[in-house]
């Protein structure tokens, strides 16, 4: 597989993974970010006020989206191999 085909495959997987994001997954992501932020704050990982700790929202959101896309890829591979 040359680099052009590989780039096209990556674009396809990312596009399909992004299409798998639903309003429910966005709501779940928001809830998890809030809960993780509150938990990190309660155990002392954030020494400043809680509103500043929400600056980590984009980082956690990107991680969640990456996991969602990887889950889509895993489901696609399981479907291809009949598992």
Secondary structure as UniProt FT lines:
FT   HELIX           3..19
FT   HELIX           23..42
FT   TURN            43..44
FT   HELIX           50..53
FT   HELIX           54..56
FT   HELIX           57..81
//
